[in-house]
Amino acid sequence: MVGMQILPSPGLGELLRYVGELVDRGAEDAYASLGVSYRPRYTPVLRAMNAGATTVTDITTRSHVTQGAISQTVGLMVADGLVERTTLSDARRSGLELTDVGRTLVEQLEPHWEATFAAIVQLEKEIGHPLRRVLADTAGALEQQGFGERVRDARRIEQERNALVPTPGGTATTNWFDRGGSAYALFRPEYSERLAMFLASLAPSAALAVDVGCGNGQLTAQLAPYFDTTIGVDPSAEQIENALPHERIRYVQAPAENLPVPERSASLITAAQAAHWFDRPAFYSEVRRIAADNAVLALVSYGVMQFDSDLADRFDHFYHHEIGPYWPPERALVDNGYADIDFPFEEYPAPRMQITKNWNLGQVLGYISTWSAVRRVNEAGKSEILHAFAADLAALWGDPMSTRPVSWPINMKLGII
């Protein structure tokens, strides 16, 4: 029997092109129902010119279309009699002007455009994502750093991760036990996008989210598309230096017990993998101070990493027995899923979620290197515990570059303030 073929996940460009085709096809059908012979690519030009644009440069700055594409579209619109070229008053630049046919077409299309934006709003509600905001943020981020540069950065990060891969009977070429905030940013597992979407859906408004103990901004960055402003707060200067940038995120170095946030301003307050370290009575006092009416507080944690059965026994022994005595007492709150954490607010039920990854050996060991218990083992001069575990795990793993599924259960305490 021939095995079932597993199709690769679509890439970003493939998805964007497909969505663009679906949108354009639907727009063409709508224009045909109006009895209008029209190309959807004319829309940004018509809307910009109707708003006062008189040159190709003006249109480009008012739209998210390249100048070359605008020039080509204008050429087609001139041929269709919708636009005419003019000479501007300084006689040095070519201008553009709608013809009578073009102005009549704009009047005919304006009600359709209003309906189009209403359909977009409905689509965003249906999928639970602020689609236009996400795309605008994506465009802005790519203007700041091109995709080619991002691919090169991703390759560099992967090389750094792979440099930490130990070989059976040997050690890593780089000491993965001795890393700082950059390792935290490299190896900490990202939360599911579903988590940010769920938390944003509970918030009474999209004005402000505050992520406390934000670390390098993993959850902060996922919340940002859903809020006008997101503030990431962490007491560590090193974590803030390695935080993920975003135009709607403001990072602040401050403790959870003294938040630099105005009173009654935050509609969502989160603490991801951090609340067990706080002076919680003082933190909860700050939560009450900064919370807007009906604001949501979410204490989020992910539990112990889970492996395939052939790795689980060795990992469990390492986690619970070998480095178990080096965990601070607060870690017990994470291990039991925050079930015993003090929480003086009306609780809201949380759905079951988990983080899932396919990691190679170096990524797993890199993640373990970020644990506070590992740091304490090193400080106690017991690094042989760590190296023995790395060698045993490498022997069980096989090819260190092969990937295996790992997962973490996501646990939450949710409250309405």
KOLFI-920388 format. One line per field, with one value per residue (C-alpha): residue number from 1; residue in three letters; x, y, z. Coordinates in steps of 0.02 Angstrom, whole numbers, plus 50000, padded with zeros to 5 digits. Layout:
% KOLFI-920388
n <- c(NUM	...) .
res <- c(ALA	...) .
X <- c(X	...) .
Y <- c(Y	...) .
Z <- c(Z	...) .
% end
This chain:
% KOLFI-920388
n <- c(1	2	3	4	5	6	7	8	9	10	11	12	13	14	15	16	17	18	19	20	21	22	23	24	25	26	27	28	29	30	31	32	33	34	35	36	37	38	39	40	41	42	43	44	45	46	47	48	49	50	51	52	53	54	55	56	57	58	59	60	61	62	63	64	65	66	67	68	69	70	71	72	73	74	75	76	77	78	79	80	81	82	83	84	85	86	87	88	89	90	91	92	93	94	95	96	97	98	99	100	101	102	103	104	105	106	107	108	109	110	111	112	113	114	115	116	117	118	119	120	121	122	123	124	125	126	127	128	129	130	131	132	133	134	135	136	137	138	139	140	141	142	143	144	145	146	147	148	149	150	151	152	153	154	155	156	157	158	159	160	161	162	163	164	165	166	167	168	169	170	171	172	173	174	175	176	177	178	179	180	181	182	183	184	185	186	187	188	189	190	191	192	193	194	195	196	197	198	199	200	201	202	203	204	205	206	207	208	209	210	211	212	213	214	215	216	217	218	219	220	221	222	223	224	225	226	227	228	229	230	231	232	233	234	235	236	237	238	239	240	241	242	243	244	245	246	247	248	249	250	251	252	253	254	255	256	257	258	259	260	261	262	263	264	265	266	267	268	269	270	271	272	273	274	275	276	277	278	279	280	281	282	283	284	285	286	287	288	289	290	291	292	293	294	295	296	297	298	299	300	301	302	303	304	305	306	307	308	309	310	311	312	313	314	315	316	317	318	319	320	321	322	323	324	325	326	327	328	329	330	331	332	333	334	335	336	337	338	339	340	341	342	343	344	345	346	347	348	349	350	351	352	353	354	355	356	357	358	359	360	361	362	363	364	365	366	367	368	369	370	371	372	373	374	375	376	377	378	379	380	381	382	383	384	385	386	387	388	389	390	391	392	393	394	395	396	397	398	399	400	401	402	403	404	405	406	407	408	409	410	411	412	413	414	415	416	417) .
res <- c(MET	VAL	GLY	MET	GLN	ILE	LEU	PRO	SER	PRO	GLY	LEU	GLY	GLU	LEU	LEU	ARG	TYR	VAL	GLY	GLU	LEU	VAL	ASP	ARG	GLY	ALA	GLU	ASP	ALA	TYR	ALA	SER	LEU	GLY	VAL	SER	TYR	ARG	PRO	ARG	TYR	THR	PRO	VAL	LEU	ARG	ALA	MET	ASN	ALA	GLY	ALA	THR	THR	VAL	THR	ASP	ILE	THR	THR	ARG	SER	HIS	VAL	THR	GLN	GLY	ALA	ILE	SER	GLN	THR	VAL	GLY	LEU	MET	VAL	ALA	ASP	GLY	LEU	VAL	GLU	ARG	THR	THR	LEU	SER	ASP	ALA	ARG	ARG	SER	GLY	LEU	GLU	LEU	THR	ASP	VAL	GLY	ARG	THR	LEU	VAL	GLU	GLN	LEU	GLU	PRO	HIS	TRP	GLU	ALA	THR	PHE	ALA	ALA	ILE	VAL	GLN	LEU	GLU	LYS	GLU	ILE	GLY	HIS	PRO	LEU	ARG	ARG	VAL	LEU	ALA	ASP	THR	ALA	GLY	ALA	LEU	GLU	GLN	GLN	GLY	PHE	GLY	GLU	ARG	VAL	ARG	ASP	ALA	ARG	ARG	ILE	GLU	GLN	GLU	ARG	ASN	ALA	LEU	VAL	PRO	THR	PRO	GLY	GLY	THR	ALA	THR	THR	ASN	TRP	PHE	ASP	ARG	GLY	GLY	SER	ALA	TYR	ALA	LEU	PHE	ARG	PRO	GLU	TYR	SER	GLU	ARG	LEU	ALA	MET	PHE	LEU	ALA	SER	LEU	ALA	PRO	SER	ALA	ALA	LEU	ALA	VAL	ASP	VAL	GLY	CYS	GLY	ASN	GLY	GLN	LEU	THR	ALA	GLN	LEU	ALA	PRO	TYR	PHE	ASP	THR	THR	ILE	GLY	VAL	ASP	PRO	SER	ALA	GLU	GLN	ILE	GLU	ASN	ALA	LEU	PRO	HIS	GLU	ARG	ILE	ARG	TYR	VAL	GLN	ALA	PRO	ALA	GLU	ASN	LEU	PRO	VAL	PRO	GLU	ARG	SER	ALA	SER	LEU	ILE	THR	ALA	ALA	GLN	ALA	ALA	HIS	TRP	PHE	ASP	ARG	PRO	ALA	PHE	TYR	SER	GLU	VAL	ARG	ARG	ILE	ALA	ALA	ASP	ASN	ALA	VAL	LEU	ALA	LEU	VAL	SER	TYR	GLY	VAL	MET	GLN	PHE	ASP	SER	ASP	LEU	ALA	ASP	ARG	PHE	ASP	HIS	PHE	TYR	HIS	HIS	GLU	ILE	GLY	PRO	TYR	TRP	PRO	PRO	GLU	ARG	ALA	LEU	VAL	ASP	ASN	GLY	TYR	ALA	ASP	ILE	ASP	PHE	PRO	PHE	GLU	GLU	TYR	PRO	ALA	PRO	ARG	MET	GLN	ILE	THR	LYS	ASN	TRP	ASN	LEU	GLY	GLN	VAL	LEU	GLY	TYR	ILE	SER	THR	TRP	SER	ALA	VAL	ARG	ARG	VAL	ASN	GLU	ALA	GLY	LYS	SER	GLU	ILE	LEU	HIS	ALA	PHE	ALA	ALA	ASP	LEU	ALA	ALA	LEU	TRP	GLY	ASP	PRO	MET	SER	THR	ARG	PRO	VAL	SER	TRP	PRO	ILE	ASN	MET	LYS	LEU	GLY	ILE	ILE) .
X <- c(50000	50065	50087	49983	50073	50099	50089	50211	50142	50115	50241	50203	50215	50104	49969	49977	49960	49816	49723	49754	49683	49528	49500	49527	49412	49275	49300	49289	49125	49057	49107	49028	48865	48869	48885	49058	49206	49342	49509	49527	49707	49634	49558	49709	49744	49564	49546	49711	49670	49496	49580	49691	49843	49906	50067	50128	50234	50082	49984	50128	50141	49953	49948	50040	50088	50261	50295	50332	50164	50074	50157	50101	49923	49914	49966	49820	49699	49756	49722	49548	49508	49497	49652	49740	49916	49941	50085	50100	50122	50311	50317	50448	50337	50202	50037	49882	49698	49538	49439	49250	49231	49348	49254	49088	49160	49220	49044	48975	49104	49103	48949	49032	49193	49093	49014	49186	49253	49099	49134	49314	49255	49140	49281	49394	49259	49235	49418	49455	49606	49628	49678	49713	49812	49916	49953	49993	50109	50190	50219	50291	50408	50470	50501	50611	50702	50686	50636	50804	50894	50771	50811	50996	50963	50862	51007	51128	51015	50999	51188	51202	51077	51164	51331	51262	51229	51330	51387	51364	51508	51564	51515	51444	51564	51494	51458	51268	51265	51340	51222	51134	50979	51020	50997	50830	50775	50843	50770	50617	50464	50340	50160	50025	49946	49781	49829	49849	49690	49593	49658	49624	49445	49414	49479	49344	49439	49592	49669	49810	49885	50021	50133	50222	50383	50388	50563	50616	50439	50372	50193	50208	50241	50096	49976	50033	49928	49769	49799	49832	49976	50062	50184	50312	50382	50530	50656	50802	50897	50971	50799	50738	50893	50849	50662	50570	50540	50370	50304	50159	50261	50347	50469	50506	50629	50530	50475	50303	50269	50290	50218	50248	50071	49932	49785	49631	49710	49747	49613	49723	49862	49965	50109	50179	50293	50330	50196	50274	50425	50324	50282	50104	50010	50107	50081	49895	49885	49963	49843	49695	49771	49804	49654	49514	49336	49311	49495	49563	49711	49794	49931	50001	50126	50183	50223	50363	50424	50355	50450	50428	50428	50608	50672	50545	50620	50795	50726	50607	50748	50856	50717	50644	50794	50960	50921	50760	50846	50913	50743	50682	50521	50421	50447	50323	50185	50231	50243	50065	49997	49968	49833	49895	49943	49852	49729	49609	49497	49340	49404	49358	49372	49517	49522	49652	49803	49979	50141	50207	50376	50485	50660	50831	50946	51035	50872	50816	50981	50982	50811	50865	51015	50896	50828	50868	50903	51039	51119	51116	51194	51338	51355	51364	51509	51405	51414	51454	51267	51227	51361	51312	51131	51181	51284	51145	51013	51126	51149	50961	50922	51019	51058	51072	51007	50848	50695	50576	50407	50410	50263	50216	50041	49983	49901	49808	49728	49605	49516	49399	49450) .
Y <- c(50000	50170	50282	50438	50589	50729	50896	51031	51181	51330	51470	51652	51709	51566	51608	51795	51764	51643	51763	51903	51797	51755	51939	51996	51861	51912	52095	52057	51964	52112	52236	52125	52125	52316	52308	52388	52334	52364	52300	52288	52351	52522	52545	52613	52737	52797	52814	52908	53026	53054	53105	53233	53140	53216	53119	52940	52983	53053	52894	52784	52873	52854	52668	52506	52480	52503	52651	52535	52447	52615	52677	52521	52537	52721	52675	52553	52682	52812	52687	52653	52839	52853	52959	53090	53157	53342	53462	53532	53717	53705	53626	53502	53360	53259	53264	53154	53199	53099	53117	53146	52958	52925	53043	52964	52792	52847	52908	52741	52641	52735	52640	52478	52523	52558	52386	52311	52382	52319	52145	52157	52201	52050	51938	51997	51956	51784	51734	51820	51916	52103	52061	52237	52282	52124	52156	52339	52291	52161	52289	52412	52283	52228	52410	52424	52258	52171	51988	51940	52009	51915	51753	51783	51817	51656	51558	51637	51593	51414	51402	51464	51334	51194	51244	51183	51005	50879	50715	50547	50525	50704	50881	51027	51132	51280	51273	51275	51288	51463	51576	51739	51831	51791	51606	51643	51729	51588	51439	51482	51405	51527	51523	51471	51614	51548	51607	51790	51785	51710	51835	51982	51921	51934	52111	52247	52359	52360	52514	52444	52276	52260	52106	52095	51996	51998	51925	51947	51989	51825	51845	52035	52028	51908	52025	52181	52158	52156	52316	52498	52494	52351	52381	52248	52261	52164	52199	52130	52253	52105	52036	52207	52224	52059	52096	52078	52251	52307	52479	52464	52392	52496	52400	52464	52399	52393	52268	52188	52269	52447	52458	52620	52618	52748	52708	52624	52612	52429	52317	52161	52121	51964	51877	51732	51607	51745	51765	51632	51747	51901	51971	51932	52037	52190	52141	52115	52287	52359	52258	52336	52509	52500	52393	52473	52421	52235	52214	52038	51971	51815	51719	51601	51461	51312	51152	51026	50980	50814	50690	50529	50376	50324	50492	50524	50415	50490	50666	50641	50573	50722	50848	50782	50699	50762	50948	50942	51001	51153	51220	51364	51330	51439	51311	51195	51317	51293	51105	51094	51211	51359	51256	51314	51492	51626	51719	51841	51874	51800	51662	51637	51463	51437	51320	51182	51232	51171	51221	51095	51099	50987	51015	50942	50895	51062	51157	51047	51069	51254	51271	51174	51291	51435	51354	51436	51263	51234	51399	51346	51178	51269	51389	51240	51166	51014	51036	50850	50820	50923	50848	50671	50707	50787	50634	50513	50611	50619	50431	50404	50536	50465	50588	50753	50850	50746	50825	50752	50814	50904	50987	51090	51106	51287	51328	51488	51580	51705	51841	51985	52142) .
Z <- c(50000	49954	50107	50126	50056	50182	50096	50152	50245	50129	50136	50174	49994	49935	50063	50025	49839	49864	49979	49855	49715	49818	49860	49681	49613	49733	49689	49504	49532	49630	49495	49362	49461	49452	49264	49274	49168	49296	49359	49550	49535	49488	49661	49758	49617	49606	49794	49810	49666	49735	49898	49809	49741	49578	49540	49540	49692	49784	49748	49806	49973	50001	49962	50000	49817	49741	49628	49481	49500	49515	49355	49261	49327	49280	49102	49090	49162	49036	48897	48971	48974	49164	49193	49089	49105	49138	49161	49335	49369	49386	49211	49272	49330	49247	49339	49337	49335	49331	49172	49175	49148	49294	49410	49363	49398	49571	49614	49558	49657	49823	49891	49837	49929	50087	50072	50043	50206	50297	50226	50287	50463	50461	50397	50539	50665	50589	50593	50758	50690	50654	50476	50410	50565	50551	50367	50399	50541	50428	50292	50417	50492	50320	50273	50428	50396	50229	50216	50142	50295	50406	50316	50344	50528	50542	50466	50590	50737	50675	50662	50842	50898	50803	50877	51042	50983	51084	51011	51097	51217	51190	51235	51140	51039	51134	51320	51318	51508	51505	51408	51449	51391	51209	51247	51328	51168	51060	51149	51251	51165	51090	51146	51025	50928	50993	51168	51120	51016	51161	51289	51173	51147	51335	51355	51369	51246	51133	51211	51318	51365	51497	51498	51667	51685	51496	51476	51296	51242	51172	51231	51222	51035	51007	51098	51005	50846	50950	51051	51013	51138	51229	51371	51415	51591	51659	51799	51696	51585	51489	51448	51389	51278	51194	51181	51016	50940	50878	50835	50957	51102	51234	51345	51520	51650	51813	51945	51946	52113	52048	51873	51774	51706	51733	51845	51770	51598	51559	51485	51489	51613	51585	51673	51572	51661	51787	51923	52035	52057	52107	52278	52231	52361	52302	52120	52144	52223	52066	51957	52047	52025	51837	51785	51685	51722	51687	51641	51627	51726	51655	51746	51615	51636	51537	51628	51617	51444	51381	51270	51174	51289	51250	51315	51452	51590	51577	51568	51715	51823	51778	51807	51969	52054	51986	51972	52073	52234	52140	52090	52200	52298	52177	52039	52123	52074	51891	51906	51972	51839	51957	52042	52213	52172	52272	52161	52246	52096	52020	51907	51725	51646	51528	51377	51365	51261	51235	51150	51025	50938	50832	50901	50873	51015	51020	51036	51181	51273	51234	51312	51467	51480	51517	51676	51842	51916	51786	51834	52018	51977	51892	52038	52156	52054	52001	51813	51793	51824	51670	51558	51605	51563	51396	51350	51399	51304	51151	51155	51165	51034	50889	50748	50844	50694	50683	50761	50888	50952	51120	51207	51358	51434	51450	51617	51661	51803	51729	51828	51793	51889) .
% end
